[in-house]
Amino acid sequence: PVPVDGPLRVIVYGRPSVGRNLFDTALRGVAMWDAARRAQGDVGPIEVLSVGEPEQFRYRIGEQLVRTPGVLGWDDYLALLATAHLGVSLMASPHPSYPPLEMAASGLVVVTNRWGPKDLGPLSRRFVSCEPDASDVARALSDAESRQAQGGDPTLDLSPLGRPLEAVAHALRRRLVDSDS
């Protein structure tokens, strides 16, 4: 994990214009978690960045404005993930969502919701499962922060999903590069 010598950096994946991304739920959960942290006393600051949509928007968590880095290429996205500590990626639909996998593969401890029988939580301590509501996102972030401080999970074995991590990463990168063309 990235050492925390500055703000605890949280990457929130979501597109405000796409309801199934539960973007507002994710940011409300982050705000509730941050408020609970501050109420407990001496905690460091957080920095929240939102990726997933190019439009700039204004959302505050406490005194801080959530930053959006704009459109990122694959390499810039991975470089940004390498500087972060925690990830949040929710999805209200029954299909797979790649951002939590990308975040966990980059070393983040990731809060993501389960959807019926689909639950990444049992695969690795890098995933903290939650219900798709703000209060459970806040609870899961507290757990994720504790896991991050303990080092997350030294290995991420996605073979239970069917293919080794290297094969999944290669296929995902190829798709992303092809979609940019």
N, C-alpha and C positions, 0 to 999 in steps of 0.2 A: 504493500500500500504506500501511497504518497504520504510522507511525514506531514503532520499538521504543524507548521511553523508560522503560518499566517491564518487567514480565515479558513474555516472548514468549507470547502467548495462543494456545492451541491448542483448537479446537472439534472434539470427536469426536462424530459422529453415530452413534447406534446405540441399539438397544433390548435391554437385557440379557435380556429375556424372549423375544426372537425370534432363534433360532439363526442364521438366514440373514444377520443383520446383522453377524456376526463381531465382536461387541462385545469379547469377551475377547481376541481376536486383536489388535484395534486397540489396546486399552489395554496389552497386553503389548508391542506394538511401540513405543508411546510411551515406556514405561518403559525399554526397551532403548536407544532413541535418547537419552533423557535421561541414562542412565548413561554412555553413550559420550561425550556432550558433556562431562559433568562430569570424566570421566577425561582428557580432552584439556586441561583446565586452566581458564583464565579465561573462563567463559561466564556469561551472565546467567541469571536464574531463568526458569522456565516457569510458566504457569498453565494448567491443563487443565479445561475445562468440557465436560460431556456433555449433549447435547440429543437428544431423540427419544422420551423416555419420562418420564412424570411422577413415577414412584416415586423416592424417595431411596435411595441405596445407599452402601456404604462401599467405596472402592477407593483405595489409596494408590499414589502414584508417588514413590518416595523418601520424603521427610518430608511430602509434600503430599497432602492429600485431594483427590480429583477432585470438583469441585463440579457439582451439577445445578441449573439455575435453575428447574426445575419446568415446568409447562405454559406455553408461550409462544404468544401470538397471532402472526399473520403479521408485523405491524409490529414487535413486540418481538423476534421472531426475526431479522428483517432488521437491526434496530438492534444486536443482539448481534453478528451477523456483521460489522458495520461496525467493531467494536472489536477484531477478531481478526486474527491474522497467518497462521496455518496451519489447515488443515482436514484431517480424516481421516474418510473415509466408505467403508466396505467393504460388499460385498454378495455373498453366495454363492448367486446364482440368475441365470438367464438373462434377467431383465427389466430395463428401464432403472431407474436410481435417480436421483431428482431432487436429493438433497442435495449431491452434488459439483458439479452445475451451479449450484445456488443459491449455494454457497460461492464458487465461482470468479467468478460474476457479481458478487458482493459484494466482490471484490478479493483474496480469499485465494488462496494457493497450496495446492492440495488433493492429498492422497495418496488414491488410489482404486485398487482392483484391476481388472485386466482380466478379462474372462470370455469365453473363446474368442475370437471375432473382435471382440468389443466392447471397445474400448480408447479412452478419452478422451485419452490421452497425446499422440497426434499432432495433436490439434486446437489445442492451446495450451500454452505453457510454464507456464500456471497449473495444469496437471494433471501429476502425477507418478504414473505407473503402477507397480504392484507386483504381486507374487504375493500371494495371500491367506494369508500366513504372517507371524508376528511379526518374524522377522529381516529379511524384505524390506520390511516396513512401516518398520522402524527405518532401513534404508538409504534408503528413499524419503523419509523425514522429513528426513534429513540433506541430501539433494538439495533438498528443498522449502525448507528453511531458507536454503540458499545462494541459491536463486532469489528468495526473499522479500527477502533482503538486497540483491539486485541490482535489485529492483523488479518481480519477477514478469514479467508480460507486459502491456504498456500497453493492449492491446486484447483483447477476447474475442469472437471471431467464431464463433458457433455456426451460421452458415448452412450448413456442411456437414451439419448434422443435419436440414436440410430447411426451416426457417423462420428468419427473422431473430430476433435476441435479443429485440427489443421484443415481437414476436408471441408468442414462447414465454413470456416473463415475464407478459404480459397473460393468456394462457390459463391459466398455472399459478396466478396470483393468483385468477382467477375460480373455478377448481376448488377452491382452498383456502377461499375465502370461502363458496362453496356448501356445502362439506363441514362448515363450522362452523355452518351454519344448522340 
